[in-house]
């Protein structure tokens, strides 16, 4: 372990071995050196902040002032407020509907793209484009599409005679949340399409051929071959997307910031407004910690799945 | 029997074509509105009679954008931040992935699991403490602060992705190089990295787009106009000007171009990066 690793290049073995050579000759030491920057960065910007957020949720903390321990006061304040319960409901609605619609559209797109058709490459490229568009850009573009007086939707619908006056898509209490979800779906569907298309292409053709010999129709083949083969892809995609959808604030923040009357407010954006706009960092952290147990379930399940998949 | 199947196949294909057309219209409509608005004069953007296409296409909105707004500064800031994050992620994740796949050490599996956890940790959970940390490090309102924060989500993902590729390289290649007197770093640089160019491309693509698009950290850690990146810079045009939609759509179009170019360029490699849910959707 000591000197036998210095190569035969004429180094006198009496000389002390340089530090770098000693490190690079020990696998453990070298691994530690290689991983050190990663460990440093992730400790400072992920691991420590996570525990810090947890402890902040039990403090009364404003910028520039040291925090004061207040026990469960933040949580009691939140759950005593009916508006907060409304925001919890909004978050669940927004996530479940958004994820379901993305699932349906993504699966339809993947099935269609998997059919034999000329110029399929072009269609695929087009349907994937929203995925490469930054969410901020997508949100600003849709903000303009929804514009009450000059947006595409109202201009088009008025010209077609479907409506007489422009609709305020983002201010109408019954429509606002749906308008938000539409943007989330537009931007997020390609993520599903890609996963599902890759999954479909991995199904062995022989399965379908055998089923055809047995006289199975299209619906039958879909239900008894496609769906069972895609089960893993379905779960991984839905779980990942649930974590990302429920914690993304961009679309809500830019389109409505929670208006009208808090009907489109979701937990992460509420926390953002509390902590940044009003400086109540402790309360803001408590809001996030309410969402966290649900996320944790998905994160643990996903990690297990991903590791199982990556392990072979 | 065979005829029935042929007919059912025809119907499925017809339905497929209809669905395809609807999906394409839904995908392209907002982008069409973005592009056409950016080419219109104000009287075609606002007012009584709004045409669905520009009657007199003009680049006036782009001139206003470049000459009268901070757009070029935001664009430059975004480029600096995204490129720095990409380079640092590549270095950190290649070193880390090599250590985790090739240098046996105790706790290796635990570390790999920890990487997945850190990747899945949402930014919206971390931004409040991160603000306090970045302020205390004196990195508020700096590009360095942003890059540092972004490494928190690029490095775990990139390391994980590279681990998969490194494992697929036959270890014999490295062993023979090392008996020829090549050091570990030499092996990584001369043998492993050249063999994983496609993976490095994917890693670069994701680091670049993730940091180009990032919104929460950018709005929390930077309040100074001079340091703002595109995602936090251009929404402010709304506050600054009444007739902003023309230049605004010009700016969204230009801001979408870098990720789109990278996307078209790397398209065929990207499908391989999907196993971990490469881009958050």
Boltz contact constraints between the chains, C-beta under 6 A:
constraints:
  - contact:
      token1: [A, 7]
      token2: [B, 181]
      max_distance: 6.0
  - contact:
      token1: [A, 24]
      token2: [B, 183]
      max_distance: 6.0
  - contact:
      token1: [A, 24]
      token2: [B, 184]
      max_distance: 6.0
  - contact:
      token1: [A, 27]
      token2: [B, 103]
      max_distance: 6.0
  - contact:
      token1: [A, 28]
      token2: [B, 105]
      max_distance: 6.0
  - contact:
      token1: [A, 30]
      token2: [B, 103]
      max_distance: 6.0
  - contact:
      token1: [A, 30]
      token2: [B, 184]
      max_distance: 6.0
  - contact:
      token1: [A, 31]
      token2: [B, 99]
      max_distance: 6.0
  - contact:
      token1: [A, 31]
      token2: [B, 103]
      max_distance: 6.0
  - contact:
      token1: [A, 31]
      token2: [B, 105]
      max_distance: 6.0
  - contact:
      token1: [A, 34]
      token2: [B, 95]
      max_distance: 6.0
  - contact:
      token1: [A, 34]
      token2: [B, 99]
      max_distance: 6.0
  - contact:
      token1: [A, 35]
      token2: [B, 96]
      max_distance: 6.0
  - contact:
      token1: [A, 35]
      token2: [B, 99]
      max_distance: 6.0
  - contact:
      token1: [A, 37]
      token2: [B, 92]
      max_distance: 6.0
  - contact:
      token1: [A, 38]
      token2: [B, 92]
      max_distance: 6.0
  - contact:
      token1: [A, 38]
      token2: [B, 96]
      max_distance: 6.0
  - contact:
      token1: [A, 38]
      token2: [B, 155]
      max_distance: 6.0
  - contact:
      token1: [A, 41]
      token2: [B, 151]
      max_distance: 6.0
  - contact:
      token1: [A, 42]
      token2: [B, 118]
      max_distance: 6.0
  - contact:
      token1: [A, 45]
      token2: [B, 149]
      max_distance: 6.0
  - contact:
      token1: [A, 45]
      token2: [B, 152]
      max_distance: 6.0
  - contact:
      token1: [A, 46]
      token2: [B, 118]
      max_distance: 6.0
  - contact:
      token1: [A, 46]
      token2: [B, 121]
      max_distance: 6.0
  - contact:
      token1: [A, 46]
      token2: [B, 152]
      max_distance: 6.0
  - contact:
      token1: [A, 49]
      token2: [B, 126]
      max_distance: 6.0
  - contact:
      token1: [A, 49]
      token2: [B, 129]
      max_distance: 6.0
  - contact:
      token1: [A, 49]
      token2: [B, 130]
      max_distance: 6.0
  - contact:
      token1: [A, 52]
      token2: [B, 129]
      max_distance: 6.0
  - contact:
      token1: [A, 53]
      token2: [B, 129]
      max_distance: 6.0
  - contact:
      token1: [A, 108]
      token2: [B, 19]
      max_distance: 6.0
  - contact:
      token1: [A, 109]
      token2: [B, 23]
      max_distance: 6.0
  - contact:
      token1: [A, 112]
      token2: [B, 16]
      max_distance: 6.0
  - contact:
      token1: [A, 112]
      token2: [B, 19]
      max_distance: 6.0
  - contact:
      token1: [A, 112]
      token2: [B, 20]
      max_distance: 6.0
  - contact:
      token1: [A, 115]
      token2: [B, 16]
      max_distance: 6.0
  - contact:
      token1: [A, 126]
      token2: [B, 24]
      max_distance: 6.0
  - contact:
      token1: [A, 127]
      token2: [B, 23]
      max_distance: 6.0
  - contact:
      token1: [A, 127]
      token2: [B, 27]
      max_distance: 6.0
  - contact:
      token1: [A, 132]
      token2: [B, 259]
      max_distance: 6.0
  - contact:
      token1: [A, 132]
      token2: [B, 260]
      max_distance: 6.0
  - contact:
      token1: [A, 132]
      token2: [B, 263]
      max_distance: 6.0
  - contact:
      token1: [A, 133]
      token2: [B, 256]
      max_distance: 6.0
  - contact:
      token1: [A, 134]
      token2: [B, 213]
      max_distance: 6.0
  - contact:
      token1: [A, 136]
      token2: [B, 215]
      max_distance: 6.0
  - contact:
      token1: [A, 136]
      token2: [B, 231]
      max_distance: 6.0
  - contact:
      token1: [A, 137]
      token2: [B, 252]
      max_distance: 6.0
  - contact:
      token1: [A, 137]
      token2: [B, 255]
      max_distance: 6.0
  - contact:
      token1: [A, 137]
      token2: [B, 256]
      max_distance: 6.0
  - contact:
      token1: [A, 140]
      token2: [B, 252]
      max_distance: 6.0
  - contact:
      token1: [A, 141]
      token2: [B, 30]
      max_distance: 6.0
  - contact:
      token1: [A, 141]
      token2: [B, 34]
      max_distance: 6.0
  - contact:
      token1: [A, 141]
      token2: [B, 252]
      max_distance: 6.0
  - contact:
      token1: [A, 142]
      token2: [B, 30]
      max_distance: 6.0
  - contact:
      token1: [A, 144]
      token2: [B, 245]
      max_distance: 6.0
  - contact:
      token1: [A, 145]
      token2: [B, 30]
      max_distance: 6.0
  - contact:
      token1: [A, 145]
      token2: [B, 33]
      max_distance: 6.0
  - contact:
      token1: [A, 150]
      token2: [B, 46]
      max_distance: 6.0
  - contact:
      token1: [A, 150]
      token2: [B, 50]
      max_distance: 6.0
  - contact:
      token1: [A, 152]
      token2: [B, 33]
      max_distance: 6.0
  - contact:
      token1: [A, 155]
      token2: [B, 50]
      max_distance: 6.0
  - contact:
      token1: [A, 188]
      token2: [B, 281]
      max_distance: 6.0
  - contact:
      token1: [A, 191]
      token2: [B, 281]
      max_distance: 6.0
  - contact:
      token1: [A, 194]
      token2: [B, 274]
      max_distance: 6.0
  - contact:
      token1: [A, 198]
      token2: [B, 271]
      max_distance: 6.0
  - contact:
      token1: [A, 198]
      token2: [B, 274]
      max_distance: 6.0
  - contact:
      token1: [A, 217]
      token2: [B, 8]
      max_distance: 6.0
  - contact:
      token1: [A, 218]
      token2: [B, 8]
      max_distance: 6.0
  - contact:
      token1: [A, 218]
      token2: [B, 12]
      max_distance: 6.0
  - contact:
      token1: [A, 240]
      token2: [B, 277]
      max_distance: 6.0
  - contact:
      token1: [A, 241]
      token2: [B, 281]
      max_distance: 6.0
  - contact:
      token1: [A, 244]
      token2: [B, 280]
      max_distance: 6.0
  - contact:
      token1: [A, 247]
      token2: [B, 122]
      max_distance: 6.0
  - contact:
      token1: [A, 247]
      token2: [B, 124]
      max_distance: 6.0
  - contact:
      token1: [A, 249]
      token2: [B, 124]
      max_distance: 6.0
  - contact:
      token1: [A, 250]
      token2: [B, 215]
      max_distance: 6.0
  - contact:
      token1: [A, 254]
      token2: [B, 235]
      max_distance: 6.0
  - contact:
      token1: [A, 268]
      token2: [B, 124]
      max_distance: 6.0
  - contact:
      token1: [A, 275]
      token2: [B, 128]
      max_distance: 6.0
  - contact:
      token1: [A, 281]
      token2: [B, 128]
      max_distance: 6.0
  - contact:
      token1: [A, 284]
      token2: [B, 128]
      max_distance: 6.0
  - contact:
      token1: [A, 285]
      token2: [B, 128]
      max_distance: 6.0
  - contact:
      token1: [A, 288]
      token2: [B, 125]
      max_distance: 6.0
  - contact:
      token1: [A, 299]
      token2: [B, 120]
      max_distance: 6.0
  - contact:
      token1: [A, 303]
      token2: [B, 116]
      max_distance: 6.0
  - contact:
      token1: [A, 306]
      token2: [B, 116]
      max_distance: 6.0
